[in-house]
Amino acid sequence: MESDADSAASSSNPRTLMEYANSSSTPSPSSHFDSPPHHPHFPSSAPPPLAGLLPSNEFEMLPPCNTITNKKRKRPRTVLGVWNHFTKIEGCDPAELKVACNYCGRHYASDTKKIGASIMKCHLNSCKEYPYNLEYPHQKNVSFKGRKDDEYVGQVKAFNKEACKAACARMIIKDGLPFTLVEGEGFKEFCVELCSEFDPPSSKVIARDVYQLYLEEKKKLQSFFMNNNVMVSLTTDTWTSIQNINYMVLTAHFVDSDWILQKKILNFCQIANDKGETIGKLIESCLIEWHIERFFTITMDNAKTNDVAIAYLRRKLTNWKNGCVLEGEFLHMQCCAHITNLIVTDVLNEQNNLIDLIRKAVKYVRSCPSKLLEFMVCAWKEKIEPKKLLTLDVSTRWDSTYLMLEAACKFENAFNRMEEEDKQYVSYFGDVTPQPSDWKKARVLVQFLKIFYDITLIFSSSLKVNSNLFVIEFAKIEKLLLDWMVDKDATLSGMASNMKVKLHKYWGSIEKINELLFVAHVLDPRFKLSFIEFAIDKLYPQEVSEKILQGVKDTLYRLFEFYVASSTPADTQTLNGVQPTNEVNSSCAHGEEKGIMWEFKRRKMDSSYHKKNEVDRYLMELEEDEDNAFFNVLDWWKLNSTKYKVLSLLARDVLAIPLSTVASESAFNFGGRILDPFRSSLTPKIVEALICSQNWLRSIPLPFHICAYDDCFELCQDVEKGISGNGSSSPWTPMLTFD
């Protein structure tokens, strides 16, 4: 019996059925395409399988066998995958078709009827520019088969020893790793498992590669400053390393042509001393080395030596062509984060006894695992479900003290229960444990510190612009202190009065604040002048508020005129005067009557709006929605840069002004990790290469974290809990393994 598969195969091929019906029992020797395959169920002497099924007249009407079998069937033409790597050359002789390699550009004949595609395949195997060619002939190349046999969908990149060495150098730089890492046993074992062909270089070789990479990146950045002539704002600070070597860091802040904020560490160089004139001379030499001829401000700490450095720079650099804006009138920008730190430190010094008492309680709980477990049991009995654990502070950092007080106040009842149940806790304090009045003062202090903690986070932001936010944050502080000073709570009003005095001691009156901070606020399209008018009327007398507002307007117009004078004619062709009236003239040229629409257009073109300069037109327009959480001030100015050609240049440079030197201080944090007690033999040049090149090479800048201890501690807690498989929801169970 014929199988179902055989029947299906026979019915799906009509040409084979016809051959069976008409061919003789002996296969035709002409070609394997002419003779049907031998069917196992029909012997060679049997009649054709269709002879008994078709009528005799129809069987005789079938065409002869040779008329069918002699006509060969053409195979469909397939497009070879090699054509994906070549481009046909247009305009050449049709008789001599040619193609060009997509990688090296060499020309080859492409007539597939005469030559075929073998010559292109041979070239592809030997092309030096082809990215998938093997460097070593014995290494296998893994490919993935596509829909067509001759088409390659994807291939593994060939091993390149030099590329691996360069990647290793970038890893050392980006992650701040020691040079001796490449000689470690674990790293070599990892490289063998990852790629057996890669032989890790020695520490000396990798140090040389790192320094060479630094020189290459420095040359690229110097070329950028030379060719683009950007306006930069600078931050600088000094630091003494564990080697007792003084370093100065200089960081440039600017908004590039794509309206993205950039911060580049220019120098991390050795400085002889921290005198003002020495700092000024070193900054001048760094600017000359980097071909930076235009800069806006220099953000520095509030120190007298920095005032001397600013005076030196203002005296020397005002001779540069358009080097300083308005002859350096607004050159010095005081570090807002540093002033905030001085204010808070003075307030904390007045509360040392209270802070020491609570710090002592936290230290007792964290002294050993058993005490910590006992404390967490007390918290569990008091129905306290903390999101953060108790942490000890660093006495020299007020932000960590704030985090300690904030966490401790949430455990007040747990501390009280521990005082009742643990006799050692009372003896540890010498019978002077924290009382309810102490906890009340601590909560008030936390309330104050939270304000400055949040403001410090805004001032210390280095990944986005923040100069436009200073006026709002300063007004928040002033308003809260004024409200708390008249509060019925004596503790709250007393602290507010003291903090108000400290605020004016270090920040001075509002008239002494750099007016560029007010201009930056006005150039935020969400506020413009409306918020400044409202805030100063609320906080200051009328004569003071009018003076401040008029000073801000005058500074804005002076800056705009400076940018108009230093801009190209193409940027200022539509700044002043009436806009072109081509639309009205064209309608008259076509013979249209001067009807009401023509008069409307004429009035619109002659309106006072178009006669005003860019500043007036910008201030006349409505503000953007300040409640829009997704609003980006740089994106707004990027979209409106064609509308405000010169004012957008001013906004770009003013918004790039940093409020603090945190961007420079973060380099010291990284420098402290590089020059630790175990790696204190690096030379100043190598230290500069590591710190600067890390800043240049990282695709995502490192954000500045004020205190990352809590995050690290909670991360370790989650890891231990996950590994041990402890799924208990009790807040104190995971603490069993900590010391």
C-alpha positions in Angstrom: 0.0 0.0 0.0 1.3 3.4 -0.8 2.0 5.5 2.3 0.4 8.8 3.0 3.7 10.7 2.7 4.3 9.2 -0.7 0.9 10.1 -1.9 1.3 13.6 -0.7 4.7 13.9 -2.4 3.2 12.6 -5.7 0.2 14.8 -5.7 2.3 17.9 -5.0 4.5 17.5 -8.1 2.5 17.5 -11.3 5.5 17.3 -13.5 6.5 14.0 -11.9 3.0 12.6 -12.5 3.2 13.4 -16.2 6.6 11.8 -16.5 5.3 8.6 -14.9 2.4 8.6 -17.3 4.4 9.0 -20.4 7.9 7.7 -19.8 9.0 4.2 -20.5 10.1 1.7 -17.9 13.7 2.5 -18.6 14.9 5.9 -17.2 16.2 8.4 -19.7 19.9 8.7 -19.5 20.0 12.3 -20.6 19.8 14.0 -17.2 18.6 13.4 -13.7 16.2 16.3 -14.2 14.6 14.5 -17.2 13.9 11.1 -15.6 11.6 10.7 -12.6 13.0 9.0 -9.5 12.4 5.3 -9.2 9.3 4.7 -7.1 9.8 1.7 -4.7 6.2 0.5 -5.1 6.3 0.2 -8.9 8.7 -2.3 -10.6 10.4 -1.2 -13.7 8.4 -3.6 -15.9 5.0 -2.3 -14.6 2.8 0.0 -16.7 2.8 3.7 -15.9 0.8 4.4 -12.8 -1.7 6.7 -14.6 -2.2 4.4 -17.6 -5.3 2.9 -16.1 -6.6 6.1 -14.6 -6.7 8.3 -17.6 -9.0 7.7 -20.6 -7.3 6.4 -23.7 -7.9 9.5 -25.7 -6.6 11.8 -23.0 -3.6 9.5 -22.4 -2.8 9.7 -26.1 -3.1 13.4 -26.1 -0.3 13.9 -23.6 2.7 15.5 -25.2 5.8 13.4 -25.8 8.2 12.9 -23.0 11.1 14.8 -24.6 9.1 18.0 -25.0 8.8 18.2 -21.2 12.0 16.7 -19.9 14.3 18.5 -22.3 13.2 21.9 -21.0 15.3 22.4 -17.9 13.7 24.3 -15.0 15.5 27.5 -14.0 16.6 27.8 -10.4 15.5 31.0 -8.7 18.3 33.5 -8.5 19.5 34.1 -4.9 21.0 37.2 -3.6 24.3 36.4 -2.0 25.2 37.8 1.4 28.5 39.1 0.0 26.5 41.9 -1.7 25.8 43.4 1.7 29.5 44.4 1.8 29.8 46.0 -1.7 28.1 48.9 -3.4 27.5 49.1 -7.2 29.3 51.9 -9.0 26.8 54.0 -10.9 27.6 55.4 -14.4 30.1 52.8 -15.5 30.1 50.8 -18.7 27.2 48.3 -18.7 29.5 45.7 -20.3 31.9 46.1 -17.4 29.9 46.4 -14.2 32.0 47.2 -11.1 31.5 47.4 -7.4 33.3 49.1 -4.5 34.1 47.6 -1.1 32.2 49.3 1.7 35.3 49.1 4.0 38.4 49.8 1.9 36.9 51.2 -1.3 38.7 49.0 -3.8 36.9 48.3 -7.1 36.2 44.9 -8.6 34.3 43.6 -11.6 30.8 42.4 -10.7 29.5 40.7 -13.8 28.2 37.5 -12.1 27.6 35.7 -15.5 31.2 35.9 -16.5 33.1 36.1 -13.2 30.6 35.3 -10.3 30.9 36.5 -6.8 34.0 34.5 -5.9 36.3 37.5 -6.4 34.3 39.5 -3.9 34.4 36.7 -1.4 38.1 36.4 -1.7 38.6 40.1 -1.2 36.4 40.1 1.8 38.5 37.4 3.5 41.7 39.4 2.9 40.3 43.0 3.4 42.2 44.6 6.3 39.4 47.1 7.0 36.7 44.4 7.3 35.9 44.4 11.0 35.2 40.7 11.3 38.5 39.4 9.8 40.5 37.3 12.2 43.8 38.5 13.6 44.8 35.0 14.3 44.1 32.3 11.6 43.6 29.5 14.2 40.9 31.4 16.1 37.4 30.4 15.2 34.8 33.0 14.2 31.3 32.2 15.4 28.5 33.2 13.0 24.8 33.0 13.1 23.0 31.5 10.1 20.3 33.7 8.6 17.4 33.0 6.4 19.6 32.6 3.4 22.6 30.3 3.2 24.9 33.0 2.0 23.8 35.8 4.4 25.5 36.4 7.7 23.2 38.0 10.3 25.8 38.5 13.0 29.4 37.6 13.9 31.6 37.7 17.0 34.1 40.6 17.0 37.7 39.4 16.5 40.1 39.4 19.4 42.3 42.5 19.5 45.1 42.6 22.1 45.7 46.3 21.8 42.0 47.1 22.2 41.9 44.9 25.3 44.9 46.7 26.8 43.2 50.1 26.1 39.9 48.8 27.8 41.9 47.7 30.8 43.5 51.1 31.1 40.1 52.8 30.9 38.8 50.4 33.6 41.7 51.4 35.9 40.9 55.1 35.3 37.1 55.0 35.6 36.9 52.8 38.7 39.9 54.3 40.5 41.7 50.9 40.7 45.4 50.4 41.6 47.9 49.6 38.9 48.8 46.4 40.7 45.4 45.0 40.0 46.6 43.6 36.7 49.2 41.5 38.5 46.8 40.0 41.0 46.1 36.3 40.9 42.4 36.7 40.9 42.4 39.1 38.0 44.6 36.8 35.9 42.3 33.9 36.6 39.3 36.1 35.5 41.1 37.0 32.3 41.8 33.4 31.5 38.1 32.5 31.9 37.0 35.5 29.9 39.5 35.3 27.0 42.4 32.9 27.1 44.2 34.9 24.4 44.5 38.0 26.6 47.7 38.2 28.6 47.3 41.0 31.3 50.0 43.6 31.1 52.3 44.4 34.0 51.6 47.3 36.4 54.4 49.4 34.7 52.9 48.9 31.3 49.4 49.7 32.4 50.6 52.9 34.2 52.3 54.0 30.9 49.1 53.3 29.0 47.0 55.3 31.5 49.3 58.3 31.2 49.3 58.1 27.4 45.5 57.9 27.4 45.5 61.0 29.6 47.7 62.9 27.2 45.5 62.0 24.2 42.3 63.0 26.0 43.9 66.3 27.1 44.8 67.1 23.6 41.3 66.6 22.4 39.8 68.8 25.1 42.4 71.5 24.4 41.4 71.4 20.8 37.7 71.8 21.8 38.4 74.9 23.8 40.6 76.4 21.1 38.0 75.9 18.3 34.8 76.7 20.1 35.8 79.7 22.2 33.2 78.9 24.9 32.4 81.0 27.9 33.2 79.0 31.1 32.6 79.4 34.8 35.3 78.1 37.1 35.4 76.5 40.5 38.6 75.9 42.4 39.8 74.7 45.8 42.9 73.4 47.5 43.7 70.2 49.4 46.6 68.6 51.3 47.1 64.9 50.6 48.4 62.2 52.9 51.8 62.9 51.3 51.7 66.4 52.8 51.6 67.8 49.2 49.3 70.8 48.5 47.1 70.3 45.4 44.8 72.8 43.6 41.9 71.7 41.4 40.4 73.8 38.7 37.1 72.8 37.1 35.4 74.4 34.1 31.6 74.5 33.9 29.8 75.4 30.6 26.8 74.5 28.4 27.8 73.1 25.1 26.2 73.6 21.7 23.7 70.9 22.4 22.6 72.7 25.6 24.0 70.0 27.9 25.8 71.1 31.1 29.4 70.0 31.1 31.9 70.0 33.9 35.5 69.2 33.1 38.4 69.1 35.6 41.2 71.0 33.9 44.0 70.6 36.4 44.7 68.8 39.6 48.2 70.3 40.1 50.6 70.8 42.8 50.7 74.3 44.4 53.5 75.8 46.5 51.3 77.4 49.1 47.7 78.6 49.7 48.4 82.3 49.4 46.0 84.4 47.3 48.5 85.6 44.7 49.9 82.1 44.3 46.4 80.7 43.6 45.7 83.6 41.2 48.9 83.0 39.2 48.3 79.3 38.9 44.8 79.8 37.7 46.1 82.3 35.1 48.7 79.8 33.8 46.1 77.0 33.6 43.8 79.2 31.5 46.6 80.0 29.1 47.6 76.3 28.9 44.0 75.3 28.0 43.5 78.2 25.5 40.5 79.5 27.5 40.1 83.2 26.7 36.5 83.9 28.0 35.3 83.1 31.5 32.3 84.4 33.5 32.8 83.7 37.2 35.1 81.9 39.6 33.3 80.1 42.5 35.5 80.0 45.6 35.2 79.6 49.4 34.5 82.6 51.6 38.2 83.2 52.6 40.4 86.3 52.6 43.1 84.6 50.6 40.6 83.9 47.8 39.7 87.6 47.8 43.4 88.3 47.0 43.3 85.7 44.2 40.2 87.3 42.7 41.8 90.8 42.8 44.9 89.5 41.0 42.8 87.8 38.3 40.6 90.8 37.8 43.7 93.0 37.4 45.5 90.7 35.0 42.7 89.2 32.9 40.7 92.2 32.1 43.3 93.1 29.4 42.2 90.0 27.5 39.8 90.6 24.7 36.3 89.9 26.1 38.1 87.8 28.7 36.0 89.0 31.7 32.4 90.1 31.5 31.9 93.7 32.4 35.6 94.0 33.4 35.2 91.2 36.1 32.6 93.1 38.1 30.8 89.8 39.0 33.9 87.6 38.8 33.8 86.3 42.4 31.0 83.9 43.2 31.0 82.9 46.9 30.4 79.2 47.5 26.8 78.9 48.8 27.3 75.4 50.2 30.3 76.7 52.2 28.4 79.6 53.7 25.6 77.2 54.6 28.1 75.0 56.3 29.5 77.9 58.4 26.0 78.8 59.5 25.0 75.3 60.5 28.3 74.6 62.3 27.9 77.7 64.5 24.4 76.6 65.4 25.5 73.1 66.3 28.4 74.4 68.4 25.8 76.0 70.7 24.0 72.7 71.0 27.1 70.5 71.8 25.8 69.2 75.1 22.5 68.0 73.6 24.3 66.4 70.6 26.9 64.7 72.8 24.1 63.2 74.9 22.2 61.6 72.0 25.5 60.6 70.3 26.4 58.7 73.5 23.1 56.9 73.5 23.6 55.8 69.9 27.2 54.7 70.6 26.0 52.5 73.5 23.4 50.8 71.3 26.0 50.2 68.5 28.7 49.1 70.8 28.1 45.3 70.4 25.6 43.0 68.6 23.9 42.0 71.8 23.1 45.6 72.7 21.8 46.3 69.2 19.6 43.2 69.3 18.2 44.2 72.7 17.5 47.7 71.4 15.7 46.4 68.3 13.6 44.2 70.6 12.6 47.3 72.6 11.7 49.1 69.3 9.6 46.0 68.3 7.7 46.1 71.6 7.1 49.8 71.1 5.6 49.1 67.6 8.3 51.1 65.9 8.9 50.1 62.3 11.9 52.1 61.3 12.9 52.6 57.7 16.5 53.5 58.7 18.7 52.1 61.4 20.7 54.0 63.9 24.0 55.3 62.5 26.9 57.0 64.2 27.9 60.4 62.8 31.2 61.9 61.9 31.7 64.8 64.3 33.3 67.0 61.7 30.4 66.7 59.2 27.2 68.3 60.2 25.2 66.4 57.5 26.0 63.1 59.2 25.1 64.6 62.6 21.7 65.6 61.2 21.1 62.1 59.8 22.0 60.6 63.2 19.6 62.9 65.1 16.8 62.3 62.6 17.1 58.5 63.0 17.5 58.7 66.8 14.4 60.9 67.4 12.2 58.1 65.8 13.5 55.7 68.4 12.7 57.9 71.5 10.3 55.4 73.0 12.7 52.5 72.4 15.5 54.4 74.3 13.1 55.1 77.2 12.2 51.4 77.4 15.8 50.4 77.2 16.5 52.7 80.1 13.9 50.8 82.1 15.0 47.3 81.2 18.8 47.7 80.9 20.7 48.8 84.1 24.0 49.0 82.2 22.5 51.7 80.0 21.8 54.0 83.0 25.3 53.3 84.5 26.9 54.0 81.1 25.5 57.6 81.2 26.3 58.2 84.9 22.6 58.7 85.8 22.2 61.5 83.1 20.2 59.9 80.3 18.4 61.8 77.6 15.2 63.3 79.1 11.9 64.2 77.3 13.0 67.9 77.2 16.2 66.8 75.4 14.3 64.9 72.8 12.1 67.9 72.2 15.1 70.1 71.6 16.6 67.5 69.4 13.4 67.4 67.2 13.5 71.2 66.9 17.1 71.1 65.9 16.3 68.4 63.3 13.6 70.6 61.9 16.2 73.4 61.4 18.9 71.2 60.0 16.5 69.6 57.5 16.0 73.0 55.9 19.7 73.5 55.4 20.3 69.9 54.5 17.8 70.1 51.6 19.2 73.4 50.4 22.7 72.0 50.5 21.6 69.2 48.3 20.3 71.8 45.7 23.4 74.0 46.0 25.7 71.0 45.7 24.1 69.6 42.6 26.7 69.2 39.8 24.7 67.3 37.2 22.2 70.0 36.4 22.0 73.8 36.5 21.1 75.3 39.9 21.9 79.0 39.7 18.3 79.8 38.8 17.1 78.3 42.1 19.1 80.4 44.6 16.6 83.2 45.0 13.8 80.7 45.8 15.8 78.8 48.4 17.1 82.0 50.0 13.6 83.4 50.2 12.5 80.1 51.8 15.1 80.4 54.6 14.2 84.0 55.3 10.5 83.4 55.4 10.8 80.3 57.7 13.1 82.1 60.1 10.8 85.1 60.3 7.8 82.9 61.1 9.6 80.8 63.7 11.0 83.9 65.5 7.4 84.8 66.5 6.4 81.3 67.4 4.9 80.6 70.8 7.4 77.8 71.4 10.3 79.4 73.2 12.8 76.8 72.0 11.8 77.2 68.4 11.8 81.0 68.5 15.2 81.1 70.3 16.9 78.9 67.7 15.3 80.9 64.9 16.7 84.1 66.3 20.2 82.7 66.6 20.1 81.3 63.1 18.9 84.6 61.7 21.9 86.3 63.2 24.3 83.7 61.8 22.6 84.0 58.4 23.3 87.7 58.1 26.8 87.3 59.7 28.0 85.1 56.8 25.8 85.9 53.9 25.4 89.6 54.7 22.5 91.7 53.5 20.7 90.8 50.3 22.2 93.9 48.6 25.7 92.2 48.9 24.7 89.0 47.1 26.1 88.6 43.6 23.5 90.0 41.2 24.2 87.3 38.7 22.2 84.9 40.9 19.1 87.2 40.5 19.7 87.4 36.8 19.8 83.7 36.5 16.5 83.5 38.3 15.0 86.1 35.9 16.2 84.0 32.9 14.1 81.1 34.2 11.0 81.4 32.1 8.8 80.1 34.9 9.5 83.1 37.1 11.2 86.0 35.3 10.6 89.1 37.5 7.3 88.1 39.1 8.7 86.0 42.0 11.5 88.5 42.8 9.0 91.3 43.1 6.7 89.2 45.3 9.5 87.9 47.5 11.3 91.1 48.3 8.0 92.9 49.0 7.2 90.3 51.6 10.6 90.1 53.2 12.1 93.7 53.0 10.9 97.3 53.3 9.7 99.1 50.2 12.8 101.2 49.7 15.0 98.1 49.9 12.9 96.1 47.6 12.7 98.9 45.0 16.5 99.2 45.1 17.0 95.5 44.6 14.6 95.2 41.7 16.0 98.2 39.9 19.5 96.8 40.3 18.6 93.4 38.9 17.0 95.1 35.8 20.0 97.3 35.2 22.4 94.4 35.5 20.3 92.3 33.0 20.3 95.1 30.4 24.1 95.8 30.9 24.9 92.1 30.3 22.7 92.0 27.3 24.4 95.0 25.8 27.8 93.4 26.4 26.7 90.3 24.6 25.3 92.3 21.7 28.6 94.1 21.3 30.6 90.9 21.4 28.3 88.9 19.2 28.6 88.4 15.4 26.4 90.5 13.1 24.4 87.4 12.2 23.3 87.2 15.8 22.2 90.8 16.1 20.5 91.5 12.8 17.0 91.3 14.2 17.6 92.5 17.7 16.5 96.1 17.4 14.0 97.8 15.1 11.0 96.6 13.2 10.9 93.1 11.7 10.9 92.8 7.9 7.6 93.5 6.2 7.9 91.2 3.2 4.6 89.6 3.8 2.7 93.0 3.6 4.7 94.2 0.5 4.1 90.9 -1.3 0.4 91.2 -0.9 0.4 94.8 -2.4 2.6 93.6 -5.3 -0.1 91.2 -6.3 -2.6 94.0 -6.6 -4.6 93.2 -3.5 -6.6 96.0 -2.0 -5.6 97.6 1.2 -8.5 96.2 3.2 -8.9 95.6 6.9 -6.5 92.6 6.9 -3.8 94.7 5.4 -4.3 97.3 8.1 -4.2 94.6 10.7 -0.9 93.2 9.4 0.6 96.7 9.2 -0.4 97.5 12.8 0.9 94.1 14.0 4.3 94.8 12.3 4.5 98.3 13.7 3.5 97.3 17.2 5.7 98.1 20.2 6.4 94.4 20.7 8.6 94.1 17.7 10.3 97.4 18.3 11.6 96.2 21.7 14.9 94.3 22.1 15.0 90.7 23.2 15.0 91.4 26.9 11.8 93.5 26.7 10.1 90.9 24.5 11.2 88.1 26.9 9.8 89.9 30.0 6.5 90.8 28.2 5.6 87.2 27.5 3.8 85.0 30.0 5.7 82.7 32.3 5.8 79.0 31.9 4.0 76.7 34.3 6.1 76.5 37.5 4.3 73.3 38.6 5.6 71.3 35.6 7.8 68.7 37.2 9.4 67.8 33.8 10.4 71.4 32.9 14.0 71.8 31.8 15.2 75.3 31.6 18.1 74.4 29.2 15.6 72.6 26.9 13.4 75.7 26.8 16.2 78.0 25.8 17.4 75.5 23.2 13.9 75.6 21.6 13.8 79.4 21.8 17.4 80.1 20.8 16.3 81.2 17.3 13.7 83.6 18.8 16.2 85.1 21.3 19.5 84.8 19.5 21.6 86.9 21.8 19.6 86.6 25.0 19.9 82.8 24.7 23.7 83.1 24.7 23.5 85.1 27.9 21.2 82.6 29.5 23.4 79.7 28.4 26.4 81.2 30.2 24.6 82.5 33.3 22.7 79.2 34.0 26.0 77.3 33.9 27.4 79.2 36.9 27.9 76.7 39.8 26.6 77.7 43.3 29.3 75.7 45.1 32.7 74.2 44.8 31.4 70.7 45.4 32.4 69.7 41.8 36.0 70.4 42.7 35.8 69.0 46.3 34.5 65.7 44.9 37.9 65.4 43.1 39.5 65.5 46.5 37.3 62.7 47.7 38.5 60.6 44.7 42.1 61.8 45.3 41.8 60.6 48.9 40.9 57.1 47.7 43.8 57.1 45.3 46.4 58.4 47.8 45.4 56.1 50.7 48.0 54.8 53.2 48.6 51.8 51.0 49.2 53.8 47.8 51.0 57.0 48.8 53.9 56.7 46.4 52.2 58.1 43.2 53.7 61.1 41.7 51.7 64.4 41.4 51.6 64.0 37.6 50.2 60.5 37.8 47.6 61.6 40.3 46.5 64.4 38.0 46.3 62.0 35.1 44.1 59.6 37.0 41.7 62.2 38.4 41.4 64.3 35.2 41.0 61.4 32.8 38.4 59.8 35.0 36.3 63.0 34.7 36.8 63.1 31.0 36.2 59.4 30.2 33.1 58.7 32.3 30.0 58.8 30.2 27.8 59.5 33.2 29.3 62.0 35.7 29.6 60.8 39.3 26.9 62.5 41.5 28.0 63.9 44.8 26.6 62.1 47.8 26.6 64.0 51.1 26.3 60.8 53.2 26.3 57.4 51.6 26.8 55.4 54.9 23.1 54.6 55.3 22.8 53.3 51.7 25.8 51.1 52.1 24.7 49.7 55.4 21.2 48.9 54.1 22.7 47.3 51.0 24.8 45.0 53.2 21.8 44.2 55.3 19.8 43.1 52.3 22.6 41.0 50.9 23.0 39.1 54.2 19.3 38.6 54.5 19.1 37.3 50.9 22.0 34.9 51.3 20.9 33.5 54.6 17.4 33.0 53.3 15.8 34.8 56.2 12.4 35.9 55.2 11.2 37.1 58.6 9.4 40.4 58.7 10.6 41.3 62.1 12.7 44.5 62.1 15.3 43.1 64.5 15.8 39.6 63.1 18.2 40.6 60.2 20.5 42.3 62.8 21.7 39.1 64.3 24.7 38.8 62.1 26.0 42.4 62.4 28.7 43.6 64.7 
